[in-house]
Amino acid sequence: MTVPASPWSNQFLCRREDLDGAVCLALTGELDLAGVPMLRAQLVAIAETDDNLIIDLSELRYIDSSGAKALLDANRTYTRTGRRLGLAAPSPMTRRILKILGLETVLPIFATVEAALEALRRRERRGEER
């Protein structure tokens, strides 16, 4: 279990939670060049499973272009292997950054982790490839 970052800290943390039908990776703090190696390590470990991925952005305060590229690379990996990746619960500031970077048009964004999980389940029930 990870200790949450202080609201005054620039510390970046990742917390993994296995859900029914997906893995949720909760990001906390600021995702910039310093935090990307930690994120990539988590994404590589999760990519070895057959699960879809939900990235919970509710506690992420900032993301720069290197963090955005890591998300795009993960999406590419998941798409190539027939799995789905979704972003969930971005704060208004994070959502604005994603929009400016053009990620809103490439990555599915959901209001909550639960909404993302339900959307993934609906796709599987419809018989779409994972």
Buried (B, 14 or more C-beta within 10 A) or exposed (E): EEEEBEEEEEBBBBBEEEBEBBBBBBBBBBBBEEBBEBBEEBBEEBBEEEBBBBBBBBBBBBBBEBBBEBBBEBBEBBEEEEBBBBBBBBBEEBBEBBEEBEBBEBBBBBEEBEBBBEBBBEBBEEEEEB
